[in-house]
């Protein structure tokens, strides 16, 4: 069996991170793509290469961009950093009042941990 490339593993890692951040199951994503669930599992394990068309659809589903999913910036993504980046993208979509409320909640959580 051929070794899976670092780039394919990096893409697979970002696909999993983005799907989980979107709160979707592999089954839900498979239906949106018109695939069977095992195909999504194979993509996320890096055992199957993602096509350009699938990457475009996944970027739209996950609210991100193709270049981020395709790991054009790295061959070894950092899952914690990736989750933070995805969360920041979601924050930019909030209304100002909602954004301010999220900041208040984060401050409250941070203060509670310090006690």
N, C-alpha and C positions, 0 to 999 in steps of 0.2 A: 504494500500500500504506500503511495507516495506521501512524503512529508508535507504537511500543510504549511504554507508560507506564513511568515510573520504578518504580512499585510492582510492576508485573509483572516487570520486570527484577530487582528486589530479591528477589522471591519465587523467581524462576528461579535466581538465584545461590545462595540458601540451599538450594534443592533439590539442586543439584549438590554443594555442600559437604557436606550431610548424607548423600547417597548415597555419596560417596567415603569419608567418615569411617566409614560403616557397612561399607565394603569390598564393595559390591554393584555389579554392572554394570547398565546400562540394561535389558538383556535380562532379568536376574533381577527387577528392579523391575517391569518390564512384566508378567511372568508373575504376580507377586504381586497386581498390580492388575487382571489380566484384560484388559490392553491389548496392543497391538502395540508393539514397541520404538520405531518412529518417533514414536509418541504421547508417549512419555517424553522423547525427544529434543526434540520440539516444546515440551513443558512447560519443560524445562531451558533452552531457548533464549529462552523468553518469547514465543514465537510463538503459543502456545495457552494460554488461561486455565485454571487448575486449578480443578476444582469443589470444593465444600465436602466432598463425600464422598471425593474423591481426596485432599484435604489431610488429612482425618482418618486415612485408611488410611496415607498416607505418614508422618505423625507417629508412628503406631504402629510401622511398619516401621523407621523411623530412630531410635526411642527418644527422641523429642523431643516437643514439644507443638505444637498447631496454631497458637497465637498467635505462636510463634517462627518457624515456617515461613511464616506469613502476613505477617511483618514488621510486626506491629502496633506495634513499638517504633521503627521507622525506615523511611525510604524509600531509604536507601543503606547496605546492610550492609557491614561490613568483613570480607572473607573470612578474614583471619588471626585476628581476634577471634572470628569465628564458629567456626572450627576449635577454638580454645581453649575456647570455651564448650561445644561438643559433647564435647570430651575430658573436661572437668570433669564433665559429666553422667555419662559412663561411669565416671569415678573414684568417684563417689558410690555406684555399684552394687557396688564391690569389697568383699570382706571386709577387716577391719582389717589382717590379716597381709599380704594382697596389696597393699593400699594402702601400707603401710609399705615394702614391697619396691619399689614403683614410685617412692616418694620417694627411696629409697636409690639406685636406678638413675639418677634425674634428677640427684642430687647428684654421682654418679660421672661422668656425662657432662659436667656443668658444670665439674668439677675437671679433667677431661681436656682440655677446650677451653682452660683457663687456662694449660696448660703449654706 
